[in-house]
Amino acid sequence: MLALVVTVVGTLVLVYCAAYFEEREVGLGRFAGVLTAFAGSMYGLVIADDVIVLFVLWEATTVFSYLLIGHDAVKRASRAAAMQALVVTTAGGLAMLAGLVLLSVRAGTTSLSAIVDAAPTLVSAGGALVPVSVVLVLLGALTKSAIVPFHFWLPAAMAAPTPVSAYLHAAAMVKAGIYLVTRLAPGFALVDGWRGTVTVLGVCGMLIGGYRALRQTDLKLLLAYGTVAQLGFLVLAVGWGEPAVALGGIALLVAHATFKSTLFLVVGAIDHAAGTRDLGRLSGLGRRMPWLVVVTVLALASMAGLPPTIGFVAKEAVLTGFVESLHAGPDTGWAWVALVGVTIGSLLTVAYSLRFLWGAFARKPGVADTEPHALHGLGAVPSVLGVLGVVLGLATPLVAKGVEPAANAASIGFAPVPHLALWHGLEPALGLSAVTLLGGTALFLLRRPVEALQHRLAGAPSAAGTYRRVMRGLDRGATSLTAALQRGSLPYYLTVILSVFVAGALVNLVVGGPWAFSVRFADSWGQVPVVVVMSIGAIAVTTAKTRFAAAVLVGVTGYGMSVLFVLHGAVDLALTQLVVETVTLIAFVLVLRRLPPRIATANPSRFRIVRALFAGFAGTTLAVVVVVAASSRTTEPLWPDLPALTSSFGHGLNVVNVALVDLRGWDTLGELTVVVAAATGVASLIFVNSREDTLPRLRDLPSSITSDKHRPDGEPRAWLPTSAAMPTGRSALLDVVVRLLFHGLVVLSVYLLFAGHNAAGGGFAGGLVAGIALAARYLAGGPAELGAAAPVRAGRLLGLGVATATVTALVPLFFGKEALYSEFVEATVPVLGHVEFVTATFFDIGVYLVVVGLVLDVLRSLGAEVDRQRLEDLRTPIADSTEPDTTGSDPVQDAAAATPEGSAT
């Protein structure tokens, strides 16, 4: 039912947008894309049965609604409203995620339908876990559907364009919470606290929303508070759980989508035609726009519950259901509260419906008649939706064929679902409807004393005011905490981090004990000298006087770890650790060029002994944690099964590589995005003015350097292409070595990429080897040499790598397989012989490209860009100097030659 609402109303709203927006509207293409993406996310949300998929799409609608509400980013009100909606709904969504996870764990499945089916068993098992989980899920649903006390974000969201309000806040987004409550009600409506919660909040929503709607002068805000009231009515009806009430709730869900979308679109048409939505400035509009009056009356009749509209049919069904609940069912007291609340809320609905009609179209004494412009097609879509409300009411038997099965699925099933009908005869529900119509009309006629009373009560506390006070408190608290912790001192940061780690570890060790300790001195005697060297290197770091020496000594521990991996037979891990350590050491060296060479020259340490003791304490704590964790295994490890799984499932022999690109490919795909984010972050810290790649290319150098067999002075060409571009500060030996090794390293990286599925290697190790080759070219010849070696932008490599991995993950879906499914192909090829190929190799290629792009990004940011900035720093005082240069040399070139841009590093 909701999928039908989302698609039909969404289509009509998109048609309305074509007439609503002008061609010169700023960001119109983006708006159209986001609105369409929201519609797709909402549709996916209501058809998803897996709760994790449902949550992802739930948050997608939150993000898209944030962008739609804040479409007019120039207006502060739009930005504030978008942020408010984002904060409230996201906070509720996180609570909902916790509840869904707890329910999934308890039920043993992530299927929403299976969780609901298992609900009686879960509830009967007792304990507080299920009720707490249900409350968390309800919290997410209530925030999404703007139910009291989380209703305040919805009126603020009226800063969005009118089509957004008509779709998101009438037919789609606010229905997401209603939908989830409807799906969960059959299983959890009898959980302690469920009916009391939905009854109190639903009735409060109807009363508060209706009361606030009566004092609004903006037509759109009037509808917004009316929506709050109607959403309270909906959550009460669909959350009650009994068949008769659920029948009315499902019908009301459809009715609300038609009449409230119609009214929002009518407001948009009035705003365009009259230039205002203020009912105090609108007068006599009804005589000039009679057809729009007819459409509005049809929609208001459905909202107020007048026959023969679908709104009347839905309200009668809900009232009938609550009347029946007074005589049967376990919650008679709550049924009385619900019945009285719905009656008073419906009375308020009639009153603010009449207020809307009077405010928009009536002639008001003392107010000049409004002269509207032409609608230019804005009345077509509201007309369709307005008439649809009446057509659905008259076609109730046809509507019942869809609503009754849905109501049966959305109820506990105390009794068979009654039939939905336009007329049930003279019954109590009809009498209550008559009371609401008469009372609402009287309340509207007494609008002046009612407005005076509301004006005197205007200073009462509000949910919006509470939200603003909470946010101000959070801002002040965050500012104070940031000022206390972010002092710009690295030792202080490390002290805070390590203190939290030590305290948390010690508390867990004390509370979680007693612990078992199982320590083995060594697996082989070959480990002993390696560990001794690593220990000496670690101790030597603390006594190093220069930063370069400290970086090299830190690398000793990493290279030692590679040797330990080899001794354990993990050649693949050893290779990866080796190349990672090499690339990391190069990055260290590049960064150190911008720092003083000696340690603690500018800021000598004043607490060396205290820091040493604290470091020792933290290290000891970590060692104890590692030993305790390693000694506390309670189940059989997974690793004995990995080789067989790798061979049979992944068609490979390298356990590490197959696990990365096949068995846990989703994890690796996530890590690739983290790598790209890290590369972007590093570059953003270095590049001040532009993120563009400004490396000099080989084609940009003089032709005498790049194409002639000999240099202009007759000497033979140098070993590297850019040698002639930088005649000083170069090492001939380094040029020769790099020239000899570069192509071999590139070939080796490609070999490791394709051989990694069955032997040591893989995309990660291969990419790092290629990165080392590029680093060698940079160290030998500087930025120009790096540009010659890799004439491609790092960002494009990173994007291409992630795209390749993503496409590899998604392609199997088009062939009826699971995402990341790997196909194995083997054949006998002439010359090559027996060849085996696994499609997971394409995923590995994506990993390879990302790693190469990362290294290239580091080299061009920490290397080439830092070189450029240093040259600018050197050039600035020279350009400002008024002293003539009598030496006949270029100081900038001399300084550049002396800087560690090439082998001088």
JOURLIN-V618555 format. One record per residue. SS is DSSP state (h for helix, s for strand, l for the rest). D_LAST is the distance of its C-alpha to the last C-alpha in whole Angstrom. Layout:
SS;D_LAST  SS;D_LAST
//
This chain:
l;69  h;66  h;64  h;67  h;67  h;63  h;63  h;67  h;66  h;62  h;64  h;66  h;64  h;61  h;64  h;65  h;61  h;62  h;65  h;63  l;60  l;60  l;58  l;55  l;55  l;51  l;49  h;52  h;50  h;48  h;51  h;53  h;50  h;50  h;54  h;54  h;51  h;53  h;56  h;55  h;53  h;57  h;59  h;56  h;57  h;60  h;61  l;58  l;59  s;56  h;56  h;52  h;52  h;54  h;52  h;49  h;51  h;53  h;50  h;49  h;52  h;51  h;48  h;50  h;52  h;50  h;49  h;52  h;54  l;51  l;51  l;52  l;49  l;50  l;52  h;52  h;55  h;53  h;50  h;51  h;54  h;51  h;49  h;52  h;53  h;50  h;50  h;53  h;54  h;50  h;51  h;54  h;52  h;50  h;54  h;55  h;52  h;53  h;56  h;56  h;54  h;56  h;59  h;57  h;57  h;60  h;62  l;59  l;58  l;57  s;59  h;61  h;64  h;64  h;63  h;66  h;69  l;67  h;68  h;71  h;70  h;67  h;70  h;72  l;70  l;70  l;67  l;65  h;62  h;64  h;65  h;62  h;60  h;63  h;62  h;58  h;59  h;62  h;59  h;57  h;60  h;62  h;59  h;58  l;62  l;62  l;65  l;66  l;64  l;61  l;63  h;61  h;58  h;61  h;62  h;59  h;58  h;61  h;58  l;57  l;59  h;62  h;62  h;59  h;62  h;64  h;62  h;60  l;62  l;65  l;65  l;61  h;59  h;61  h;63  h;60  h;61  h;65  h;64  h;63  h;66  h;68  h;66  h;66  h;70  h;72  h;70  h;69  l;72  l;74  l;71  l;72  l;71  h;70  h;73  h;73  h;70  h;70  h;74  h;73  h;70  h;71  h;74  h;72  h;70  h;73  h;75  h;72  h;71  h;74  h;75  h;72  h;73  l;76  l;74  l;72  l;72  s;69  h;71  h;67  h;67  h;71  h;70  h;66  h;69  h;71  h;68  h;68  h;71  h;71  h;68  h;70  h;73  h;71  h;69  h;73  h;74  h;72  h;71  h;75  l;75  l;78  h;79  h;82  h;79  h;76  h;78  h;78  h;75  h;74  h;76  h;75  h;71  h;72  h;74  h;72  h;69  h;72  h;74  h;70  h;68  h;71  h;72  h;68  h;68  h;71  h;70  h;67  h;70  h;71  h;68  h;68  h;71  h;72  l;69  l;69  l;70  s;71  l;75  l;76  l;75  l;77  l;80  l;83  h;80  h;82  h;85  h;82  l;80  h;83  h;81  h;78  h;81  h;82  h;79  h;78  h;81  h;81  h;77  h;79  h;82  h;79  h;77  h;81  l;82  l;85  l;87  l;86  l;82  h;80  h;79  h;83  h;83  h;80  h;81  h;84  h;83  h;81  h;84  h;86  h;83  h;83  h;87  h;87  h;85  l;87  l;89  l;87  l;84  l;82  l;81  h;84  h;83  h;80  h;82  h;84  h;81  h;79  h;83  h;83  h;80  h;80  h;83  h;82  h;78  h;80  h;83  h;80  h;78  h;81  h;81  h;78  h;79  h;81  h;79  h;77  h;80  h;81  h;78  h;77  h;80  l;83  l;84  l;84  l;86  l;85  l;82  l;82  l;82  l;78  l;78  l;76  l;74  l;74  l;72  l;71  l;71  l;70  h;73  h;73  h;71  h;72  h;76  h;75  h;73  h;76  h;79  h;77  h;78  h;82  h;81  h;80  h;83  h;85  l;84  h;83  h;85  h;82  h;79  h;81  h;80  h;76  h;76  h;79  h;77  h;74  h;76  h;77  h;73  l;72  l;75  l;76  l;79  l;82  l;84  l;84  l;82  l;85  l;85  l;84  l;87  l;87  l;90  l;92  l;95  l;96  l;93  h;92  h;89  h;90  h;92  h;89  h;87  h;90  h;90  h;86  h;87  h;90  h;88  h;85  h;87  h;89  h;85  h;84  h;88  l;87  h;83  h;84  h;85  h;82  h;80  h;81  h;81  h;77  h;76  h;78  l;75  l;72  l;71  l;71  l;67  l;65  h;63  h;61  h;61  h;60  h;57  h;56  h;56  h;54  h;51  h;51  h;51  h;48  h;46  h;47  h;46  h;43  h;42  h;43  h;42  h;38  h;39  h;39  h;36  l;34  l;33  l;29  l;29  h;27  h;28  h;32  h;31  h;30  h;33  h;35  h;34  h;34  h;38  h;39  h;38  h;40  h;43  h;43  h;43  h;45  h;48  h;48  h;48  h;51  h;53  h;52  l;53  l;54  l;51  l;51  l;48  l;48  l;45  l;44  l;42  l;40  l;41  l;40  l;39  h;36  h;34  h;35  h;32  h;30  h;31  h;31  h;27  h;26  h;28  h;27  h;23  h;25  h;26  h;23  h;21  h;24  h;24  l;20  l;19  s;15  h;14  h;11  h;14  h;16  h;15  h;15  h;18  h;19  h;18  h;20  h;23  h;22  h;22  h;25  h;27  h;26  h;28  h;31  h;31  h;32  h;34  l;36  l;36  l;34  h;32  h;31  h;30  h;28  h;26  h;26  h;24  h;22  h;20  h;21  h;19  h;16  h;16  h;16  h;13  h;11  h;13  h;12  h;9  h;9  h;12  h;11  l;9  l;12  l;14  l;14  l;13  s;16  l;19  l;22  l;21  l;23  l;25  l;26  l;28  l;32  l;33  h;31  h;34  h;36  h;32  h;32  h;36  h;35  h;32  h;34  h;37  h;35  h;34  h;38  h;39  h;37  h;37  h;41  h;41  h;39  h;42  h;45  h;44  h;43  l;47  l;49  l;49  l;52  l;52  l;51  l;48  l;47  h;45  h;48  h;49  h;45  h;45  h;49  h;48  h;45  h;47  h;50  l;48  l;45  l;46  l;43  l;42  l;38  h;39  h;36  h;36  h;39  h;39  h;36  h;38  h;41  h;43  l;41  h;40  h;40  h;38  h;35  h;36  h;36  h;33  h;31  h;32  h;31  h;27  h;28  h;29  h;26  h;23  h;26  h;25  h;21  h;21  h;24  h;23  h;20  l;22  l;24  l;26  l;26  l;25  l;25  l;23  l;21  l;19  l;20  l;22  h;22  h;26  h;25  l;23  l;26  h;28  h;27  h;24  h;25  l;28  l;29  l;29  s;28  l;26  l;28  l;28  l;29  l;26  s;26  l;23  l;20  l;19  l;17  l;19  l;17  h;16  h;19  h;18  l;15  l;16  l;13  l;9  l;10  l;10  h;14  h;14  h;12  h;14  h;17  h;16  h;15  h;18  h;20  h;19  h;19  h;23  h;24  h;22  h;23  h;27  h;26  h;26  h;29  h;31  h;30  h;31  h;34  h;35  l;34  l;38  l;39  l;36  l;33  l;30  l;31  h;30  h;27  h;26  h;26  h;24  h;21  h;21  h;21  h;18  h;16  h;17  h;16  h;12  h;12  h;13  h;11  h;7  h;9  h;11  h;10  h;13  h;15  h;15  h;15  h;18  h;19  h;19  l;21  l;23  l;25  l;24  h;23  h;26  h;29  h;27  h;28  h;31  h;32  h;31  h;33  h;36  h;36  h;37  h;39  h;41  h;41  h;43  h;45  h;47  h;49  h;51  h;52  h;54  l;55  l;53  l;51  l;47  l;44  l;47  l;46  l;48  s;48  s;48  s;49  s;51  s;51  s;49  l;50  l;47  l;45  s;48  s;48  s;46  s;45  s;43  s;43  l;43  h;40  h;38  h;38  h;37  h;34  h;33  h;33  h;30  h;28  h;28  h;27  h;24  h;23  h;23  h;22  h;18  h;18  h;19  h;17  h;14  h;16  h;16  h;13  h;11  h;13  h;15  h;13  h;11  h;15  h;16  h;14  h;15  h;18  h;18  h;17  h;20  h;23  h;24  h;24  h;26  h;28  l;28  l;32  l;31  l;31  l;28  l;30  l;27  l;27  l;23  l;21  h;19  h;18  h;16  h;15  h;14  h;12  h;11  h;10  l;8  l;4  l;6  l;6  l;5  l;4  l;0
//
